[in-house]
Amino acid sequence: MAGFSERTLQVAVVVSFSVGFLAGWQANKMWKKHQQDKWSEIQKKLDSS
């Protein structure tokens, strides 16, 4: 039984790490796109002035 719970713990750690990694990666992509959009908005304002 001890081996089973250890295995379950390993799986849980790997799964939670993967979920955290993917969530962080997606958030990072969204943040970069957000920054890019803001930057192009600023560029347009500068160009029009």
N, C-alpha and C positions, 0 to 999 in steps of 0.2 A: 504493500500500500504506500510505503514511503516513496518508492520509485515513481509511482503514478502521480503523487502530489507534486513531486519535484519536476516532473515532465510538464504537468499542467502549469506550474509556475513559470517554467521556461517559455512555454507557448504564450502565456498571458503577457509576459514581458516583451517578447518579440512582436506580438500583435499590437500592444499599446505603443511600442516604439514606432512601428510602421505607421500607425494611425497618426501619431504626433508628427512624424516626419512629413507625411503627405499633407496634413493640415497646414503645417508651417510652410511647405513648399508652395501650396496653393495661395496662401495668404501673401507670401512674398511676391508671387507672380501678379496678384491683384494689386498689391501696393506699388510695384514697379509700373504697371499700366496706369494707375492713378497718377503717379508722379509724372509719367510721360505725357498724359493728357494735360495736366496742369502746366507743364513746361511748354507744350505747343500753344496753349492758350496765352501764356506770357509772351511767347515769340510773336504771335499774331498781333497782340497789343503793341509790342515794340515796333513791329513792321508798319502798322497803320499810323503810328504817331509821327 
